[in-house]
Amino acid sequence: MPVPASAPDAAASADGIPLPLLRVSDLSISHDGAEAATPSGVSFEVGLGEVVLVLGPSGSGKSTLTLALNGLIPQSVPATLHGSVQAGGLDTASASVAQLSPHVAMVFQDPDAQLVTGTLLDEVAFGPENLRLPVAEVLARTEHALRRVGLWERRDENPDVLSGGGRQRLAIAAALAMGSPLLVLDEPTANLDPVGIEEVYRALADLVAAGDHAIVLVEHNLDAAIGFVDRVIVLDAAGRLIADGRAESVLRDRAEELHELGVWLPTSALAALRLRRAGYVLDPLPLTPDDLRDALAEHPPVPAGSDASERDPRPAAEPAAVITGLTLRRGRTEVLHDVSLSVPAGSFTAIVGANGAGKSSLLLALAGVIEPPRGTVRIGGQDVARADPGQLPGMVGFVFQNPEHQFIAHTVFEEAAHGLRRQGLGEEDVRARADDLLDRFGLADKAGQHPFLLSGGQKRRLSVGTALVAGAPLLALDEPTFGQDRARADELLRLLAGLRAEGVTVVVVTHDMQLVSEYADRVVVMADGRVIADGTTGEVFDDAALIERAGLRLPPLRRALSGLAQHPALARATRLADLPGGDA
């Protein structure tokens, strides 16, 4: 195979010292209509071989920051930028995106948003072709990039046949083919199942090991990313940089502070913070399941405190929803095959499975968003397919995976008020309840802003809030914590638990196995459009072979504590709430 032209070497200063691939200097960005800049006054540099993780609560400006690194802000996304960003020595505010492309490449959350051609080969060749490179170099770059991510043998296939992880690896290959030494990835695993997440991080680790790239990463799933990153930058709620250092040092030494800020930490670190309060001496702070397991294996037993809290399954005489013989097609493809399922009233039911298993399709049918060709869906005894569209919001509240798909108003306040007005409430009552809803979801200061200008986490909170206003007895949510910081995710899940205590049935589709372990009392496992397991959370997670067969992974806490003979009380724990020590 001919060797492609290498990525541009890092420029050197006059004294021969390599210049950074990226230099961010006193950067502040204000979106139109925003009252404050986020990020605000941020400065840092990134050099070759570094993997830099950007952490911060929702709304701190992480995604906004990434969009400024390749010039999309301010050139394509309207915003006011103060300070400067230099990539490959070029100012990203003045150099064109095309000029910047050989120096910095962006990989977004949703790979489908940046795939445009009919074969993997054409997709990866598309960028270099637009640089008007010679054909031989285009082909060499394309082959090199596809081999780097393990997709060369599938080069003639359509991207649509790839798994979620495969499509994300394809997006990474397309970025590599541009010759960019700096890759910027914004939540690259957010829509992926555990196997897809492993695929992506394996491919990225191989790139970094070769020594010719650097990566800037925004990621909430620290359980997946912790072994990959070597440096962490933290923004606070106001978008200011408050930490920049080695990953292990920042996450261990400032764990309490980051937790208070609402930043995600690895599950094992959260568990260790609780255990420290119960008398366990865990130093240094464990960051991975293996770290936690090894530390506890060497730790003497600690006298047991109060018993672990019990999960309440809330058995019900009548199911909230009954699905019978459900078959669903997408085009010519049958994506659900004769699915039958009963959802207990008052339960918190999680639907899990690999990408393409049919989870979201099942949820869409449950909510009446799509009508199946065969089978029935009944909620409270009423056939969803026969219900008047105006009745559906009062039967089931639905939250799409992409919040923007359900926004219809021009301001956040009007979005919250719309469902209340449909209930015939007076304007004074509408305003009071809409204000209360926005306050509960941390959006009161965004009331006059357009929903599309919110951060990803803020959009998610608004979409969940608007689904609640009609008071439906069943809530169906597709990846409800996607894009949320830890504090807002906890707040949302506590709200759902509170609604469940009031009799509301909650059904979620999620890839987050720890979330399932923490909150769900029932789990439905899907594979290839069929239900392969339906039982209590404990029953499902006790079957490790089933979890593996479904393309999933056991929750991090279960992996760390299962079978820990020296600490039998801990070995039975499946949730952070089961551990002694109070809230971490």
C-alpha positions as CSV (number, residue, x, y, z in Angstrom):
1,M,0.0,0.0,0.0
2,P,1.4,3.4,-0.9
3,V,2.1,5.6,2.2
4,P,-0.2,8.6,2.3
5,A,1.0,12.1,2.8
6,S,1.5,12.5,6.5
7,A,-0.5,14.9,8.7
8,P,1.1,18.3,8.8
9,D,3.9,18.4,11.2
10,A,3.7,20.6,14.2
11,A,5.2,24.0,13.3
12,A,8.4,25.0,15.1
13,S,9.3,28.3,16.6
14,A,12.4,30.2,15.8
15,D,14.4,28.3,18.4
16,G,13.2,24.9,17.1
17,I,10.7,24.1,19.8
18,P,7.5,22.6,18.4
19,L,4.5,24.9,18.6
20,P,1.3,23.5,20.0
21,L,-1.3,22.1,17.6
22,L,-3.9,24.2,19.3
23,R,-3.7,27.5,21.3
24,V,-6.7,28.9,22.9
25,S,-6.2,32.4,24.4
26,D,-8.6,34.2,26.7
27,L,-11.6,32.8,24.8
28,S,-15.1,34.0,25.5
29,I,-18.1,33.2,23.3
30,S,-21.6,34.7,23.5
31,H,-24.5,33.2,21.5
32,D,-27.2,35.6,20.2
33,G,-29.7,36.3,23.0
34,A,-27.4,34.9,25.7
35,E,-26.9,37.0,28.8
36,A,-23.4,35.7,29.5
37,A,-20.4,34.2,27.7
38,T,-19.8,30.5,28.0
39,P,-16.9,29.6,27.8
40,S,-15.5,32.7,29.5
41,G,-11.9,33.8,29.5
42,V,-10.5,30.3,28.8
43,S,-6.9,29.6,27.8
44,F,-5.0,26.4,27.2
45,E,-2.8,24.6,24.7
46,V,-2.8,21.1,23.2
47,G,0.3,19.4,21.8
48,L,1.0,16.3,19.7
49,G,0.2,13.1,21.5
50,E,-2.1,14.5,24.1
51,V,-5.7,13.4,24.8
52,V,-7.5,16.2,26.6
53,L,-10.9,15.7,28.2
54,V,-13.1,18.7,28.6
55,L,-15.4,18.5,31.6
56,G,-18.1,20.8,33.0
57,P,-21.7,21.0,33.9
58,S,-24.4,21.4,31.3
59,G,-24.4,24.9,29.9
60,S,-20.8,25.6,30.8
61,G,-19.9,25.9,27.1
62,K,-18.1,22.6,26.3
63,S,-19.8,22.0,22.9
64,T,-19.5,25.7,22.1
65,L,-15.8,25.6,22.8
66,T,-15.4,22.6,20.4
67,L,-17.2,24.4,17.6
68,A,-14.7,27.3,17.9
69,L,-11.7,25.0,17.4
70,N,-12.3,24.5,13.7
71,G,-14.0,27.9,12.9
72,L,-17.6,26.8,12.8
73,I,-18.0,29.5,15.5
74,P,-18.1,32.3,14.4
75,Q,-18.1,31.4,10.7
76,S,-21.1,29.2,10.5
77,V,-22.8,29.4,13.9
78,P,-23.7,33.0,14.8
79,A,-21.9,34.0,18.0
80,T,-19.7,36.7,19.3
81,L,-16.1,35.6,20.0
82,H,-13.5,37.4,22.1
83,G,-10.0,36.2,22.5
84,S,-8.5,33.8,19.9
85,V,-8.1,30.2,18.8
86,Q,-5.2,29.1,16.7
87,A,-5.0,25.7,15.0
88,G,-1.9,24.9,13.1
89,G,-0.9,28.5,13.4
90,L,-4.0,29.7,11.7
91,D,-6.6,32.0,13.4
92,T,-9.9,30.0,13.3
93,A,-12.0,33.1,13.2
94,S,-10.5,34.4,10.0
95,A,-9.1,31.3,8.2
96,S,-11.8,29.4,6.3
97,V,-13.1,26.0,7.5
98,A,-11.5,24.5,4.3
99,Q,-8.1,26.1,5.2
100,L,-8.4,24.8,8.7
101,S,-9.4,21.2,7.7
102,P,-5.8,19.9,7.3
103,H,-5.1,21.1,10.8
104,V,-8.2,20.3,12.9
105,A,-11.1,17.9,12.2
106,M,-14.4,17.6,14.0
107,V,-16.4,14.4,14.8
108,F,-19.9,15.1,16.1
109,Q,-22.2,13.3,18.5
110,D,-24.3,11.8,15.7
111,P,-22.2,10.3,12.9
112,D,-25.3,10.2,10.6
113,A,-25.2,14.1,10.6
114,Q,-21.9,14.0,8.7
115,L,-22.2,10.9,6.4
116,V,-23.2,11.9,2.9
117,T,-22.2,9.1,0.3
118,G,-23.2,5.6,-0.6
119,T,-20.0,3.6,0.3
120,L,-17.4,3.7,3.0
121,L,-14.7,4.3,0.4
122,D,-16.5,7.2,-1.1
123,E,-17.3,8.7,2.3
124,V,-13.7,8.8,3.4
125,A,-12.5,10.0,0.0
126,F,-15.0,12.8,-0.1
127,G,-13.0,15.3,2.0
128,P,-9.6,14.8,0.3
129,E,-11.3,15.0,-3.1
130,N,-12.7,18.4,-2.1
131,L,-9.1,19.5,-1.3
132,R,-8.4,18.8,-5.0
133,L,-5.6,16.4,-4.2
134,P,-4.3,14.0,-6.8
135,V,-6.3,10.8,-7.2
136,A,-3.4,8.6,-6.1
137,E,-3.1,10.6,-2.8
138,V,-6.9,10.6,-2.2
139,L,-7.0,6.8,-2.6
140,A,-3.9,6.3,-0.4
141,R,-5.3,8.5,2.4
142,T,-8.6,6.7,2.2
143,E,-7.1,3.3,2.5
144,H,-4.8,4.4,5.3
145,A,-7.7,5.9,7.3
146,L,-10.0,3.0,6.8
147,R,-7.3,0.5,7.9
148,R,-6.6,2.7,11.0
149,V,-10.2,2.2,12.2
150,G,-10.6,-1.4,11.0
151,L,-13.1,-0.8,8.1
152,W,-10.9,-1.3,5.0
153,E,-12.4,-4.8,4.3
154,R,-15.9,-3.3,4.3
155,R,-15.0,-0.4,2.0
156,D,-17.7,-1.2,-0.6
157,E,-20.5,-1.4,1.8
158,N,-23.2,1.3,2.4
159,P,-22.6,3.2,5.7
160,D,-26.3,2.5,6.6
161,V,-25.4,-1.2,7.2
162,L,-22.8,-0.4,9.9
163,S,-23.6,-0.5,13.6
164,G,-23.6,2.8,15.5
165,G,-20.0,2.2,16.6
166,G,-19.1,1.4,13.0
167,R,-20.6,4.6,11.7
168,Q,-18.8,6.6,14.4
169,R,-15.5,4.9,13.4
170,L,-16.3,5.8,9.8
171,A,-16.7,9.4,10.8
172,I,-13.3,9.3,12.5
173,A,-11.7,7.8,9.4
174,A,-13.2,10.6,7.3
175,A,-11.5,13.1,9.6
176,L,-8.2,11.2,9.5
177,A,-8.2,11.2,5.7
178,M,-8.1,15.0,5.8
179,G,-4.6,14.7,7.3
180,S,-5.6,16.7,10.4
181,P,-3.3,16.0,13.4
182,L,-5.9,17.3,15.8
183,L,-9.2,15.5,16.3
184,V,-12.0,17.2,18.2
185,L,-14.8,14.8,19.4
186,D,-18.0,16.0,21.0
187,E,-19.7,13.1,22.9
188,P,-18.6,10.6,20.3
189,T,-20.1,7.6,22.1
190,A,-23.4,9.2,23.3
191,N,-25.6,7.2,21.0
192,L,-23.6,3.9,21.1
193,D,-24.1,0.6,22.9
194,P,-21.3,-0.7,25.1
195,V,-19.7,-2.7,22.3
196,G,-19.8,0.3,20.0
197,I,-18.2,2.4,22.7
198,E,-15.4,-0.1,23.1
199,E,-14.9,-0.1,19.3
200,V,-14.5,3.7,19.1
201,Y,-12.1,4.0,22.0
202,R,-10.0,1.1,20.7
203,A,-9.7,2.9,17.4
204,L,-8.9,6.2,19.1
205,A,-6.3,4.5,21.4
206,D,-4.5,3.1,18.3
207,L,-4.3,6.5,16.8
208,V,-2.8,8.1,19.9
209,A,-0.4,5.2,20.3
210,A,1.0,6.0,16.8
211,G,2.1,9.4,18.1
212,D,0.9,11.5,15.2
213,H,-2.4,12.9,16.5
214,A,-3.8,14.8,19.5
215,I,-7.4,14.6,20.6
216,V,-9.8,17.0,22.4
217,L,-12.7,15.1,23.8
218,V,-16.0,16.1,25.4
219,E,-17.5,13.1,27.1
220,H,-19.9,12.4,30.0
221,N,-19.2,8.6,30.0
222,L,-16.1,8.7,32.1
223,D,-16.3,4.9,32.9
224,A,-15.5,4.4,29.2
225,A,-13.1,7.3,28.7
226,I,-11.0,7.1,31.9
227,G,-8.4,4.7,30.6
228,F,-8.0,6.7,27.4
229,V,-7.5,10.4,28.5
230,D,-4.3,11.7,30.0
231,R,-5.3,15.3,30.7
232,V,-8.4,17.0,32.0
233,I,-9.7,20.5,31.6
234,V,-12.7,21.6,33.8
235,L,-15.1,24.5,33.2
236,D,-17.4,25.7,35.9
237,A,-21.0,26.6,35.6
238,A,-20.0,30.1,34.3
239,G,-17.7,28.6,31.7
240,R,-14.5,29.6,33.4
241,L,-11.5,27.2,33.4
242,I,-11.0,26.0,37.0
243,A,-8.7,23.0,36.5
244,D,-6.1,21.8,33.9
245,G,-3.8,18.9,34.7
246,R,-3.1,15.2,34.5
247,A,-6.3,13.2,34.4
248,E,-5.7,11.1,37.5
249,S,-4.6,14.0,39.6
250,V,-7.6,16.2,38.7
251,L,-10.2,13.5,39.1
252,R,-8.7,12.1,42.4
253,D,-7.5,15.3,44.1
254,R,-10.6,17.4,43.3
255,A,-13.2,14.7,43.2
256,E,-15.4,16.2,45.9
257,E,-15.2,19.6,44.3
258,L,-16.1,18.3,40.8
259,H,-19.0,16.2,42.3
260,E,-20.3,19.3,44.0
261,L,-20.1,21.2,40.7
262,G,-22.2,18.6,39.0
263,V,-19.5,17.1,36.8
264,W,-19.7,13.4,36.0
265,L,-17.2,11.2,37.8
266,P,-16.4,7.5,37.1
267,T,-18.9,5.2,39.0
268,S,-16.1,3.7,40.9
269,A,-15.0,7.1,42.2
270,L,-18.5,7.9,43.3
271,A,-18.7,4.6,45.1
272,A,-15.3,5.2,46.8
273,L,-16.4,8.7,48.0
274,R,-19.4,7.1,49.8
275,L,-17.2,4.3,51.2
276,R,-14.7,6.8,52.5
277,R,-17.5,8.4,54.6
278,A,-18.3,5.0,56.0
279,G,-14.8,4.4,57.3
280,Y,-13.0,2.8,54.3
281,V,-9.5,4.1,53.6
282,L,-9.3,4.2,49.9
283,D,-6.3,6.1,48.9
284,P,-5.6,6.9,46.1
285,L,-9.2,7.3,45.0
286,P,-10.2,4.3,42.7
287,L,-11.3,5.4,39.2
288,T,-12.1,2.1,37.5
289,P,-13.9,-1.1,38.6
290,D,-10.6,-2.9,38.8
291,D,-9.1,-0.2,40.9
292,L,-12.0,-0.4,43.3
293,R,-12.1,-4.1,43.5
294,D,-8.3,-4.3,44.1
295,A,-8.5,-1.6,46.8
296,L,-11.3,-3.4,48.6
297,A,-9.6,-6.8,48.3
298,E,-6.8,-5.4,50.4
299,H,-9.0,-3.5,52.9
300,P,-10.0,-5.0,56.2
301,P,-13.8,-5.4,56.7
302,V,-15.6,-2.4,58.1
303,P,-18.5,-2.9,60.6
304,A,-21.7,-2.9,58.7
305,G,-24.0,0.1,59.1
306,S,-27.6,0.3,58.1
307,D,-29.0,-2.2,55.7
308,A,-29.0,-1.4,52.0
309,S,-32.1,0.3,50.8
310,E,-34.6,-2.0,49.2
311,R,-35.9,-1.5,45.7
312,D,-39.6,-1.3,45.6
313,P,-41.1,-3.2,42.6
314,R,-44.6,-1.8,43.2
315,P,-46.6,-4.8,41.9
316,A,-49.8,-3.8,40.3
317,A,-53.0,-5.7,39.5
318,E,-53.5,-4.0,36.1
319,P,-50.6,-3.3,33.7
320,A,-50.1,0.3,32.5
321,A,-49.4,-0.9,28.9
322,V,-49.9,-4.1,27.1
323,I,-48.2,-4.8,23.7
324,T,-49.4,-7.8,21.8
325,G,-48.0,-9.3,18.6
326,L,-46.3,-6.1,17.6
327,T,-44.6,-6.2,14.2
328,L,-43.0,-3.0,12.7
329,R,-41.3,-2.3,9.4
330,R,-38.9,0.5,8.4
331,G,-39.0,0.5,4.6
332,R,-38.5,-3.1,3.6
333,T,-36.8,-4.1,6.8
334,E,-38.8,-5.6,9.6
335,V,-37.3,-4.1,12.8
336,L,-39.7,-5.6,15.4
337,H,-40.9,-9.2,15.1
338,D,-44.1,-10.2,16.9
339,V,-43.2,-8.5,20.2
340,S,-45.5,-9.0,23.2
341,L,-44.9,-7.2,26.5
342,S,-46.6,-6.1,29.6
343,V,-45.5,-3.0,31.5
344,P,-46.5,-3.0,35.2
345,A,-48.3,0.1,36.4
346,G,-46.1,2.2,38.6
347,S,-42.9,0.5,37.5
348,F,-39.7,2.0,36.3
349,T,-39.0,-0.2,33.3
350,A,-35.7,0.1,31.3
351,I,-35.5,-1.2,27.7
352,V,-31.9,-2.1,26.8
353,G,-30.0,-3.7,24.0
354,A,-27.4,-3.1,21.4
355,N,-27.7,-0.5,18.6
356,G,-30.3,-1.7,16.1
357,A,-32.0,-4.1,18.6
358,G,-35.3,-2.3,18.1
359,K,-35.5,-0.4,21.4
360,S,-36.4,3.1,20.1
361,S,-38.8,1.6,17.6
362,L,-40.6,-0.2,20.4
363,L,-40.8,3.0,22.4
364,L,-42.1,5.0,19.4
365,A,-44.9,2.4,18.9
366,L,-45.7,2.4,22.6
367,A,-46.2,6.2,22.5
368,G,-48.3,6.1,19.3
369,V,-45.7,8.1,17.4
370,I,-45.7,5.4,14.7
371,E,-48.4,2.9,13.8
372,P,-47.4,-0.7,13.5
373,P,-48.6,-2.8,10.5
374,R,-49.5,-5.7,12.9
375,G,-50.2,-6.0,16.6
376,T,-51.8,-3.7,19.3
377,V,-50.5,-1.3,21.9
378,R,-52.9,-0.6,24.7
379,I,-52.4,2.0,27.5
380,G,-54.9,1.9,30.3
381,G,-56.9,-0.5,28.2
382,Q,-57.2,1.9,25.3
383,D,-55.8,1.1,21.8
384,V,-53.2,3.7,21.0
385,A,-53.8,3.3,17.3
386,R,-57.4,4.2,17.7
387,A,-57.0,7.2,20.0
388,D,-57.6,10.7,18.8
389,P,-54.2,12.5,18.3
390,G,-55.4,15.1,20.8
391,Q,-55.8,12.4,23.4
392,L,-52.3,11.0,23.2
393,P,-50.5,13.6,25.3
394,G,-52.8,12.8,28.1
395,M,-52.2,9.0,27.8
396,V,-48.4,9.0,27.3
397,G,-45.8,11.6,27.5
398,F,-43.0,11.0,25.0
399,V,-39.4,12.4,24.9
400,F,-37.5,11.9,21.7
401,Q,-33.9,10.9,21.6
402,N,-33.2,14.2,19.8
403,P,-34.9,17.0,21.8
404,E,-35.0,19.3,18.8
405,H,-37.5,17.0,17.1
406,Q,-40.3,18.1,19.5
407,F,-39.7,21.8,19.8
408,I,-42.3,24.0,18.1
409,A,-42.1,27.4,19.8
410,H,-39.7,30.3,19.4
411,T,-38.8,30.7,23.1
412,V,-38.2,28.4,26.0
413,F,-41.1,29.9,27.9
414,E,-43.5,29.4,25.0
415,E,-42.3,25.8,24.6
416,A,-43.2,25.1,28.3
417,A,-46.5,27.0,28.0
418,H,-47.8,25.3,24.9
419,G,-48.9,22.1,26.5
420,L,-50.5,24.0,29.4
421,R,-52.5,26.1,27.0
422,R,-53.8,23.0,25.2
423,Q,-55.2,21.9,28.6
424,G,-57.5,25.0,28.5
425,L,-55.8,26.7,31.5
426,G,-56.1,30.5,32.0
427,E,-53.1,32.6,31.0
428,E,-52.2,33.5,34.6
429,D,-52.2,29.8,35.6
430,V,-50.2,29.0,32.4
431,R,-47.5,31.6,33.3
432,A,-47.2,30.5,36.9
433,R,-46.9,26.8,36.1
434,A,-44.6,27.4,33.1
435,D,-42.3,29.5,35.3
436,D,-42.4,26.8,38.0
437,L,-41.5,24.1,35.4
438,L,-38.5,26.1,34.1
439,D,-37.3,26.8,37.6
440,R,-37.5,23.1,38.5
441,F,-35.4,22.2,35.4
442,G,-32.8,25.0,35.8
443,L,-34.0,26.9,32.8
444,A,-35.6,30.0,34.3
445,D,-32.8,32.2,33.1
446,K,-33.3,30.9,29.5
447,A,-37.0,31.7,29.3
448,G,-36.6,34.2,26.5
449,Q,-34.1,32.2,24.5
450,H,-34.8,30.1,21.4
451,P,-34.8,26.4,22.3
452,F,-32.4,25.6,19.5
453,L,-29.8,27.9,21.2
454,L,-29.7,25.9,24.4
455,S,-26.9,23.5,25.2
456,G,-27.5,19.8,24.6
457,G,-28.2,19.2,28.3
458,Q,-30.6,22.1,28.5
459,K,-32.5,21.0,25.4
460,R,-32.9,17.6,27.1
461,R,-34.3,19.1,30.3
462,L,-36.7,21.2,28.3
463,S,-38.0,18.3,26.3
464,V,-38.6,16.2,29.5
465,G,-40.3,19.1,31.2
466,T,-42.7,19.7,28.3
467,A,-43.6,16.0,28.3
468,L,-44.6,16.2,31.9
469,V,-47.1,19.1,31.6
470,A,-50.1,17.1,30.4
471,G,-50.0,14.8,33.4
472,A,-50.0,11.5,31.4
473,P,-50.0,8.3,33.6
474,L,-47.1,6.9,31.5
475,L,-43.9,8.6,30.5
476,A,-41.7,7.1,27.7
477,L,-38.2,8.5,27.4
478,D,-35.5,7.8,24.9
479,E,-32.0,8.2,26.4
480,P,-33.3,10.7,29.0
481,T,-29.9,11.5,30.5
482,F,-28.1,12.0,27.2
483,G,-26.2,15.3,27.3
484,Q,-26.9,15.9,31.0
485,D,-24.3,16.8,33.6
486,R,-24.3,14.6,36.7
487,A,-26.3,17.0,38.9
488,R,-29.0,17.5,36.3
489,A,-29.2,13.8,35.5
490,D,-29.6,13.0,39.2
491,E,-32.2,15.7,39.5
492,L,-34.1,14.4,36.5
493,L,-34.0,10.8,37.7
494,R,-35.1,11.8,41.2
495,L,-38.0,13.7,39.6
496,L,-38.9,10.5,37.7
497,A,-38.7,8.5,40.9
498,G,-41.0,11.0,42.6
499,L,-43.5,10.7,39.8
500,R,-43.3,7.0,40.0
501,A,-44.1,7.2,43.7
502,E,-47.2,9.2,42.7
503,G,-48.3,6.3,40.4
504,V,-46.8,7.4,37.1
505,T,-45.3,4.5,35.1
506,V,-41.8,5.3,33.6
507,V,-40.3,3.6,30.6
508,V,-36.9,4.5,29.4
509,V,-34.6,3.4,26.6
510,T,-31.0,3.7,27.6
511,H,-27.5,2.4,27.0
512,D,-26.4,3.5,30.5
513,M,-26.3,0.2,32.5
514,Q,-25.5,2.0,35.8
515,L,-28.6,4.1,35.4
516,V,-30.6,1.0,34.9
517,S,-29.1,-0.6,37.9
518,E,-29.7,2.5,40.0
519,Y,-33.3,3.2,39.1
520,A,-35.1,0.5,37.2
521,D,-37.1,-2.2,38.9
522,R,-37.7,-4.1,35.7
523,V,-35.5,-4.6,32.6
524,V,-36.5,-5.6,29.1
525,V,-33.6,-6.9,27.0
526,M,-33.9,-6.7,23.2
527,A,-31.9,-8.3,20.4
528,D,-32.6,-8.3,16.7
529,G,-36.1,-6.9,17.1
530,R,-37.2,-9.4,19.7
531,V,-37.5,-9.4,23.5
532,I,-35.0,-12.0,24.8
533,A,-35.5,-11.2,28.5
534,D,-38.0,-9.5,30.7
535,G,-37.6,-9.6,34.5
536,T,-36.6,-7.7,37.6
537,T,-33.3,-5.8,37.5
538,G,-31.6,-8.2,39.8
539,E,-32.7,-11.3,37.8
540,V,-31.5,-9.8,34.5
541,F,-28.1,-8.6,35.8
542,D,-27.5,-11.9,37.6
543,D,-27.4,-13.5,34.1
544,A,-24.0,-12.3,32.9
545,A,-24.2,-14.6,29.8
546,L,-27.4,-13.0,28.8
547,I,-25.9,-9.5,29.1
548,E,-22.9,-10.5,27.0
549,R,-25.1,-12.2,24.4
550,A,-27.2,-9.0,24.0
551,G,-24.1,-7.0,23.2
552,L,-24.2,-5.2,26.6
553,R,-21.9,-5.0,29.6
554,L,-22.6,-5.3,33.3
555,P,-22.8,-2.0,35.2
556,P,-19.5,-0.8,36.5
557,L,-20.5,-1.1,40.2
558,R,-21.6,-4.7,39.6
559,R,-18.3,-5.5,37.9
560,A,-16.3,-4.0,40.8
561,L,-18.2,-5.6,43.7
562,S,-19.6,-8.9,42.5
563,G,-18.3,-11.9,44.5
564,L,-16.1,-9.8,46.8
565,A,-15.8,-12.4,49.5
566,Q,-14.1,-10.2,52.1
567,H,-16.9,-7.7,52.0
568,P,-20.1,-9.7,51.7
569,A,-22.4,-6.8,52.4
570,L,-20.8,-4.8,49.6
571,A,-20.9,-7.8,47.2
572,R,-24.7,-7.7,47.3
573,A,-24.8,-4.0,46.3
574,T,-26.0,-3.1,42.8
575,R,-26.7,0.6,43.3
576,L,-24.7,3.5,44.8
577,A,-27.6,3.9,47.2
578,D,-26.9,0.4,48.5
579,L,-23.5,1.4,49.8
580,P,-22.9,2.8,53.3
581,G,-21.7,6.4,53.6
582,G,-24.6,8.5,52.4
583,D,-24.6,10.6,49.3
584,A,-21.3,10.8,47.6
